[in-house]
Amino acid sequence: MQTIGVYEAKTHLPKLLARVVNGEQITITKHGVPIAVLQAPSSSSQKTSPKKTIEDLRMFRKKCKLNGLSIRDLIDEGRR
């Protein structure tokens, strides 16, 4: 894992991201102290399929009831 200062990271971010896509991990430091790690997302953070999302929303709608409230009432309440 390579270590890079925050100024260099800011200056060369597109190049660093290209390296991360190729599997590298890069530690960003500020005054020699690690503050962040650039790395590719884990495989568990993959997007779900639209069909699965729609199915989950339908299941949620069946479980959660508004008990007589309308969506408009809820929106207006949030604007106060």
C-alpha positions as CSV (number, residue, x, y, z in Angstrom):
1,M,0.0,0.0,0.0
2,Q,1.4,3.3,-1.0
3,T,1.3,6.5,1.2
4,I,0.6,9.9,-0.3
5,G,0.3,13.3,1.2
6,V,-3.0,15.1,1.1
7,Y,-1.7,17.8,-1.3
8,E,-0.4,15.3,-3.8
9,A,-3.6,13.3,-3.5
10,K,-5.7,16.4,-4.3
11,T,-3.4,17.3,-7.2
12,H,-3.4,13.8,-8.7
13,L,-6.8,12.4,-7.8
14,P,-7.8,11.2,-11.2
15,K,-4.5,9.2,-11.5
16,L,-4.9,7.8,-8.1
17,L,-8.4,6.7,-8.8
18,A,-7.2,4.9,-11.9
19,R,-4.7,3.0,-9.8
20,V,-7.4,2.1,-7.3
21,V,-9.5,0.7,-10.1
22,N,-6.5,-1.6,-10.9
23,G,-6.6,-3.0,-7.4
24,E,-4.2,-0.7,-5.4
25,Q,-4.8,0.7,-2.0
26,I,-3.5,4.2,-1.3
27,T,-3.2,5.7,2.2
28,I,-3.6,9.5,2.3
29,T,-1.7,11.3,5.1
30,K,-1.8,14.8,6.6
31,H,1.5,15.8,8.3
32,G,2.5,12.2,8.2
33,V,-0.7,10.9,10.0
34,P,-2.9,8.6,8.0
35,I,-6.4,10.2,7.5
36,A,-8.0,8.1,4.7
37,V,-7.5,5.0,2.5
38,L,-8.5,5.0,-1.2
39,Q,-9.6,1.5,-2.2
40,A,-12.1,-0.2,-4.5
41,P,-15.5,-0.9,-2.9
42,S,-16.1,-4.4,-1.6
43,S,-18.1,-6.8,-3.8
44,S,-20.9,-6.6,-1.2
45,S,-21.6,-3.0,-2.2
46,Q,-22.7,-4.0,-5.7
47,K,-25.9,-2.5,-7.0
48,T,-29.1,-4.5,-6.7
49,S,-31.2,-5.2,-9.7
50,P,-34.1,-2.8,-10.4
51,K,-36.6,-5.8,-10.2
52,K,-35.3,-6.6,-6.7
53,T,-35.6,-3.0,-5.6
54,I,-39.2,-2.8,-6.9
55,E,-40.1,-6.1,-5.2
56,D,-38.6,-4.8,-1.9
57,L,-40.6,-1.5,-2.2
58,R,-43.8,-3.4,-2.8
59,M,-43.1,-5.6,0.3
60,F,-42.5,-2.4,2.3
61,R,-45.7,-0.8,1.2
62,K,-47.7,-3.9,2.3
63,K,-46.1,-3.8,5.8
64,C,-46.2,0.0,6.4
65,K,-49.6,1.7,6.5
66,L,-50.2,5.5,6.7
67,N,-53.2,5.1,9.0
68,G,-55.4,7.7,7.1
69,L,-52.6,10.2,6.4
70,S,-52.0,11.2,2.8
71,I,-48.6,11.6,1.2
72,R,-49.4,15.3,0.7
73,D,-50.0,15.7,4.5
74,L,-46.6,14.1,5.2
75,I,-44.9,16.3,2.7
76,D,-46.5,19.5,4.0
77,E,-45.6,18.5,7.6
78,G,-42.0,18.1,6.6
79,R,-41.9,21.7,5.2
80,R,-42.8,23.4,8.4
